[in-house]
Amino acid sequence: MTTRPGSRLRELSIKTVVVLAFFSLSGLLVLGYSFLSARFFSMGVAHAIMDNMAVTVENFHHSAPGEKRKDVEYWGTYRITTNWKFMPPGVTRVFPTPVPPSNELYIARKPRLSRSGTDYYVMAVEKEGQIYYVSQWSGFSTPLGVMGWNSNKNIRFLIVLSCLIGIGVAVMFWFFMRAVSQPMISLNSWAGGLDSERIREVPPDFHFRELNELAAMLHAKIRAEHEQLERDQQFVHYASHELRTPITVISQNTEVLKKLQRFEPEKRLKLQERSVRRLDRASENMKMLVETLLWVGRKSGEPPPETELRVDRLVREIIRELAFLLRGKNIKLQLSLFPCTVKTAEAPLRIVLSNLIRNAFQHSSRGRVSVSMEGSRIHILNEERESGYRDDLGFGFGLSLTSKLIDRMGWGLECDS
């Protein structure tokens, strides 16, 4: 199996990417601010020492006349001289050459893993054309050394505090990600478990507006697809049910055409013409049935075209097509029809009448079946005399389609048992 470059990155979950991005950013912020805090702390200590040295030189310059000054003056904890060669040996070992009079503090800090190290601080200050070199050094036993040791302790404390803050932020972020990811996991589980039963239920609450909107969109989309699938399945069932009669007519007339070779030419021609007309009518009926079934399956669309239709002729034609259902049965068929012309769609009316008449023929074994007309009403009566007859027979796809067509066309249907 081949993978494209970057496919592994695309396989990462959103949660993983967010966590990595958050911890990377948090780590950079913690490290950056820790470094800045330590840097500013060290600079603060250095500026404090530098200010003290400058003030000490200022006081020394005004209080000690030039003729009374020694080579090296001890002024508090500071050593002050005007000649670099008189600086203490420890300072000159660390700083072999004089430092320039730039009012800048020079620090020689040896790495210290214990309290025995020494730090040297030197600064050159120029006053009225005279350069003063002031120095100070510290070990742990000196006040400055204690301050330096405390500053190191403060830096270590700052590092520990930064780590604790980072851990606290990580814990808070873990709870945050859990609160956010749990509804996402629930949404994923809910979407994966949608079936024909659960699709009819209202989506649950996923606590976040965006997730609820996504769930509603998924629910609407999947429900629309499910309804379309149901309509397609209904069309297949309805088509297989309604096309049986035209297919039977085509099959019967095909058999008739095969047997016409034994008849006289004149009689054979008449029978051929009759069979061809029946085949043509059956083909046209199949076309109308399919178009009507497609229209029923759609929620909208133009209804089948209306034509001037002789209802009595349509009833007689349907009865002739379904006459094979009465073969071998002790049934008396009674018709009471009169010429009646209405303007309506032929295919829906044919389906409705075919299903009702087929239902009466198919579920009768003896007795009487009557089809009569009264104004614009058609009565189909099935008098079943056989014991054990069940009234629920025949109420399948045929009558389900009949009910839908009657509702779509605005007709009426009354059933009495």
matplotlib code that plots the C-alpha trace (Angstrom):
import matplotlib.pyplot as plt

x = [0.0, 1.4, 0.8, 1.1, 3.6, 1.9, -0.7, 0.5, 0.0, -3.6, -4.2, -3.7, -6.8, -7.9, -7.4, -3.8, -3.0, -4.6, -2.8, 0.6, 0.0, -1.1, 1.8, 4.3, 3.0, 2.7, 6.3, 7.7, 5.9, 7.0, 10.6, 10.6, 9.1, 11.3, 14.4, 13.2, 12.4, 15.9, 17.5, 15.7, 16.4, 20.2, 20.1, 18.3, 21.0, 23.8, 22.2, 21.8, 25.5, 26.4, 24.4, 25.9, 29.4, 28.6, 27.2, 30.3, 32.7, 30.7, 30.9, 34.6, 35.4, 33.8, 34.8, 38.5, 40.9, 43.4, 46.5, 45.1, 44.1, 45.9, 46.8, 43.9, 41.0, 38.7, 35.3, 32.9, 33.0, 34.4, 38.1, 38.7, 41.9, 43.0, 45.8, 44.9, 48.2, 47.0, 43.9, 43.7, 45.6, 42.4, 40.8, 43.9, 44.1, 40.5, 40.8, 44.4, 43.9, 42.1, 38.4, 37.3, 35.5, 32.1, 30.1, 29.5, 29.7, 32.1, 31.4, 33.7, 31.6, 33.2, 30.9, 29.9, 28.4, 28.8, 29.1, 32.9, 33.1, 33.9, 32.4, 34.3, 32.7, 34.7, 33.6, 35.5, 33.9, 35.3, 34.8, 36.2, 38.9, 39.9, 39.2, 38.3, 38.4, 36.0, 35.9, 34.2, 34.3, 32.1, 32.1, 29.3, 30.5, 30.1, 26.8, 27.1, 27.8, 24.8, 22.7, 24.2, 23.4, 19.9, 19.6, 20.5, 18.0, 15.4, 16.2, 15.8, 12.5, 11.4, 12.2, 10.3, 7.4, 7.4, 7.3, 4.4, 2.5, 3.1, 1.8, -1.2, -2.0, -1.5, -4.0, -6.5, -6.1, -6.6, -10.0, -10.8, -10.0, -12.0, -15.0, -14.7, -13.8, -16.4, -19.3, -17.4, -17.0, -20.7, -21.5, -19.3, -20.9, -24.4, -23.7, -22.2, -25.2, -27.9, -30.3, -33.8, -35.2, -32.9, -33.1, -36.7, -35.7, -34.7, -30.8, -29.6, -28.0, -24.2, -23.8, -22.1, -24.0, -21.6, -21.9, -25.7, -25.8, -23.5, -25.7, -28.8, -27.2, -26.1, -29.6, -31.3, -29.0, -29.1, -32.9, -33.3, -31.2, -33.1, -36.5, -35.2, -34.1, -37.6, -39.2, -37.0, -37.9, -41.6, -41.3, -39.8, -42.5, -45.3, -43.9, -43.5, -47.1, -48.8, -46.9, -48.1, -51.4, -49.8, -47.1, -49.8, -51.6, -48.5, -47.6, -51.1, -51.2, -47.7, -48.9, -51.9, -49.7, -47.6, -50.7, -52.2, -50.3, -53.0, -55.9, -57.0, -55.3, -58.4, -59.2, -55.5, -55.2, -58.2, -56.8, -53.3, -54.8, -56.7, -53.6, -51.4, -53.9, -53.9, -50.1, -50.0, -52.5, -50.6, -47.4, -49.0, -50.5, -47.0, -45.6, -48.4, -48.0, -44.3, -44.7, -47.5, -45.4, -42.5, -44.8, -46.1, -42.5, -41.7, -42.9, -43.6, -43.9, -46.6, -49.4, -50.2, -52.1, -55.9, -58.0, -61.7, -62.1, -65.0, -65.0, -67.4, -65.1, -62.1, -63.8, -64.8, -61.2, -59.8, -62.3, -61.3, -57.6, -58.2, -60.7, -58.0, -58.3, -61.9, -61.0, -61.9, -63.9, -67.7, -68.1, -70.9, -69.8, -72.5, -72.0, -74.2, -72.4, -73.6, -71.8, -69.9, -67.2, -65.0, -61.8, -59.1, -55.7, -56.1, -53.1, -53.9, -57.5, -56.5, -54.2, -56.9, -59.6, -57.2, -56.2, -59.7, -61.1, -58.1, -58.6, -62.2, -61.4, -58.3, -59.8, -63.1, -63.6, -67.4, -70.4, -70.9, -68.8, -70.6, -69.3, -71.7, -71.8, -73.9, -73.3, -69.5, -69.2, -68.1, -69.2, -67.2, -68.9, -67.4, -69.8, -67.6, -69.5, -66.6, -66.0, -62.7, -62.5, -60.2, -61.0, -57.4, -56.3, -55.0, -54.2, -50.5, -48.6, -51.6, -54.0, -51.1, -50.5, -54.2, -54.5, -51.5, -52.9, -56.4, -54.8, -52.6, -55.5, -58.0, -60.4, -62.4, -62.5, -64.9, -64.3, -66.9, -66.5]
y = [0.0, 3.4, 6.6, 10.2, 12.5, 14.0, 11.3, 10.5, 14.1, 14.0, 10.8, 12.7, 13.5, 17.1, 16.4, 15.4, 18.4, 20.8, 19.2, 19.3, 22.9, 24.0, 22.3, 23.6, 27.2, 26.8, 25.4, 28.3, 30.8, 29.3, 29.0, 32.4, 34.2, 32.2, 33.2, 36.9, 36.8, 35.4, 37.8, 40.8, 39.6, 39.4, 42.8, 44.3, 42.9, 44.2, 47.7, 47.8, 47.1, 49.6, 52.3, 51.7, 51.8, 55.1, 56.6, 55.4, 57.0, 60.2, 60.4, 59.4, 62.1, 64.9, 63.8, 62.7, 65.5, 64.4, 65.0, 62.7, 59.8, 56.5, 54.2, 52.1, 53.3, 51.0, 52.6, 50.3, 47.0, 48.7, 49.2, 52.5, 53.6, 55.9, 53.6, 50.2, 48.7, 49.2, 47.1, 44.0, 41.0, 38.9, 41.6, 42.0, 38.2, 38.2, 41.5, 41.8, 45.1, 48.2, 48.5, 51.6, 54.5, 53.7, 53.7, 50.0, 47.2, 44.3, 41.0, 38.0, 35.1, 31.7, 28.7, 27.7, 24.4, 25.1, 28.1, 28.4, 30.4, 34.2, 36.8, 40.0, 43.3, 46.2, 49.6, 52.7, 56.1, 59.4, 62.5, 65.9, 64.3, 61.8, 58.1, 56.0, 52.2, 50.7, 47.0, 44.5, 40.7, 38.3, 34.9, 33.2, 34.7, 38.3, 40.2, 40.5, 36.8, 36.1, 38.3, 36.4, 33.1, 34.2, 35.4, 31.9, 30.5, 32.9, 31.8, 28.2, 29.0, 30.8, 27.8, 25.5, 27.9, 28.0, 24.2, 24.1, 26.7, 24.7, 21.5, 23.4, 24.7, 21.2, 19.8, 22.5, 22.0, 18.2, 18.9, 21.3, 18.8, 16.2, 18.4, 19.3, 15.9, 13.9, 15.5, 14.9, 11.2, 11.1, 12.7, 10.3, 7.3, 8.7, 9.3, 5.9, 4.2, 5.9, 3.4, 3.2, 3.4, 6.0, 8.3, 9.1, 10.3, 13.9, 14.3, 14.4, 17.5, 17.6, 20.6, 22.8, 24.9, 23.9, 20.2, 20.5, 22.3, 19.6, 16.8, 18.5, 18.8, 15.2, 14.1, 16.0, 14.7, 11.1, 11.3, 12.7, 9.9, 7.3, 8.7, 8.6, 5.0, 4.1, 5.8, 3.8, 0.6, 1.4, 2.1, -1.3, -3.0, -1.0, -1.5, -5.3, -5.3, -3.1, -4.4, -7.9, -7.4, -5.8, -8.5, -11.1, -9.6, -9.5, -13.1, -14.3, -12.5, -13.7, -17.3, -16.5, -15.2, -18.4, -20.6, -18.6, -20.7, -23.4, -21.0, -19.9, -16.8, -14.6, -15.6, -15.6, -12.0, -10.8, -12.6, -11.1, -7.6, -8.1, -9.5, -6.7, -4.1, -5.8, -5.8, -2.2, -1.2, -3.3, -1.5, 1.9, 1.0, -0.1, 3.3, 5.2, 3.0, 3.6, 7.4, 7.5, 5.4, 7.8, 10.7, 9.1, 8.5, 12.2, 14.7, 17.3, 17.5, 17.9, 15.3, 13.0, 14.8, 14.7, 13.5, 12.9, 9.4, 6.9, 5.4, 2.5, 1.4, 1.6, -0.6, -3.2, -3.2, -3.8, -6.6, -8.3, -8.1, -9.5, -12.2, -14.9, -14.5, -15.9, -19.0, -22.2, -20.2, -20.5, -16.7, -14.8, -11.4, -8.8, -5.5, -2.4, 0.2, 3.2, 5.6, 8.2, 10.6, 12.4, 14.5, 13.0, 11.3, 7.8, 6.1, 6.8, 5.8, 2.6, 1.7, 2.4, 0.5, -2.4, -2.8, -2.7, -5.1, -7.4, -7.5, -8.5, -11.2, -12.5, -13.0, -14.6, -18.3, -18.4, -16.1, -12.9, -9.9, -6.8, -3.7, -0.9, 2.9, 5.5, 9.0, 9.6, 6.8, 3.2, 0.4, -2.8, -5.5, -8.8, -11.3, -14.1, -17.2, -19.5, -20.1, -19.0, -15.9, -13.2, -9.5, -8.5, -10.4, -8.3, -5.1, -5.0, -2.9, -2.6, -1.0, 1.0, 2.5, 3.0, 5.0, 7.2, 7.8, 8.7, 11.2, 12.8, 13.1, 14.3, 11.4, 9.6, 5.9, 4.1, 0.6, -1.6, -5.1]
z = [0.0, -0.9, 1.1, 0.0, 1.7, 4.8, 5.1, 8.6, 9.6, 8.2, 10.3, 13.6, 15.5, 16.2, 19.9, 19.4, 17.2, 19.8, 22.7, 20.9, 19.8, 23.3, 25.2, 22.6, 23.0, 26.8, 27.1, 25.0, 27.1, 30.4, 29.3, 27.8, 30.8, 33.1, 31.2, 31.2, 34.9, 35.7, 33.4, 34.9, 38.4, 37.6, 35.9, 39.0, 41.3, 39.0, 38.8, 42.6, 43.0, 40.2, 41.8, 45.2, 43.7, 41.9, 45.1, 47.1, 44.5, 44.7, 48.5, 48.4, 45.8, 47.9, 51.4, 50.9, 49.6, 47.0, 49.2, 51.9, 49.8, 50.0, 47.2, 48.1, 50.2, 52.1, 51.9, 53.6, 51.6, 48.6, 47.5, 45.8, 44.0, 41.2, 40.0, 38.6, 39.8, 43.4, 42.9, 45.1, 43.7, 43.4, 41.2, 39.0, 38.5, 37.2, 35.3, 34.0, 32.2, 33.5, 32.8, 30.8, 32.6, 31.0, 34.2, 33.5, 36.0, 35.1, 36.8, 36.8, 38.0, 38.3, 38.0, 41.5, 42.5, 46.2, 48.6, 48.4, 45.1, 44.8, 42.6, 41.6, 40.7, 39.2, 37.8, 36.6, 37.4, 36.1, 38.3, 37.2, 35.0, 37.6, 37.1, 40.2, 40.2, 42.6, 43.3, 45.5, 45.8, 47.7, 49.1, 51.0, 54.3, 53.0, 52.9, 49.1, 48.9, 51.0, 48.6, 45.6, 47.2, 47.9, 44.3, 43.1, 45.5, 44.1, 40.6, 41.5, 43.2, 40.1, 38.0, 40.4, 40.4, 36.6, 36.5, 39.0, 37.0, 33.8, 35.5, 36.8, 33.3, 31.9, 34.4, 33.7, 29.9, 30.4, 32.1, 29.4, 26.6, 28.4, 28.7, 24.9, 23.6, 25.4, 23.5, 20.3, 21.1, 21.9, 18.6, 16.7, 18.5, 17.8, 14.1, 13.7, 15.3, 13.2, 11.7, 10.4, 14.0, 15.5, 12.5, 13.4, 16.9, 17.8, 18.0, 21.6, 23.2, 22.8, 25.1, 22.5, 19.9, 17.1, 17.8, 18.0, 14.7, 13.2, 14.6, 13.2, 9.8, 9.8, 11.0, 8.3, 5.6, 6.6, 7.2, 3.6, 2.2, 4.3, 3.1, -0.5, 0.0, 1.4, -1.6, -4.0, -2.2, -2.3, -6.0, -6.6, -4.6, -6.2, -9.7, -9.1, -7.9, -10.5, -13.5, -13.0, -14.9, -18.0, -18.0, -17.8, -20.7, -22.8, -21.9, -22.8, -26.1, -26.9, -26.5, -28.7, -31.4, -31.3, -31.7, -34.6, -37.2, -37.2, -38.1, -41.5, -42.9, -42.7, -39.1, -38.1, -39.4, -37.2, -34.1, -34.8, -35.0, -31.7, -29.9, -31.3, -30.0, -26.6, -26.6, -27.6, -24.9, -22.3, -23.3, -23.0, -19.6, -18.4, -19.4, -17.6, -14.5, -14.3, -14.7, -12.1, -9.7, -10.1, -9.4, -6.3, -5.1, -5.4, -2.8, -5.5, -9.2, -11.9, -11.6, -14.5, -17.4, -17.3, -20.2, -21.0, -19.8, -20.1, -16.6, -17.6, -20.4, -18.2, -15.6, -18.2, -19.6, -16.1, -15.5, -18.8, -17.8, -14.4, -15.5, -15.1, -11.3, -11.5, -13.3, -11.4, -8.9, -8.3, -8.4, -10.1, -11.5, -11.6, -13.4, -13.3, -15.4, -17.4, -19.7, -17.6, -18.8, -16.4, -16.8, -14.8, -15.0, -16.4, -14.8, -11.1, -11.7, -13.4, -10.5, -7.9, -9.7, -10.6, -7.0, -5.7, -8.3, -8.0, -4.3, -4.7, -7.3, -5.6, -2.2, -3.2, -3.8, -4.1, -3.9, -5.8, -6.8, -8.0, -9.6, -10.0, -10.6, -8.9, -10.2, -9.9, -7.3, -8.0, -5.7, -5.5, -3.4, -2.4, -0.9, 0.4, 1.5, 2.3, 6.0, 7.4, 5.2, 6.7, 6.2, 6.4, 3.3, 0.5, 2.4, 1.3, -1.2, -3.6, -1.1, 0.4, -3.0, -3.5, -0.4, -1.4, -4.8, -3.5, -1.1, -3.8, -6.2, -3.6, -4.1, -1.5, -0.4, 1.9, 3.1, 4.8, 6.0]

ax = plt.figure().add_subplot(projection="3d")
ax.plot(x, y, z, "-o")
ax.set_aspect("equal")
plt.show()
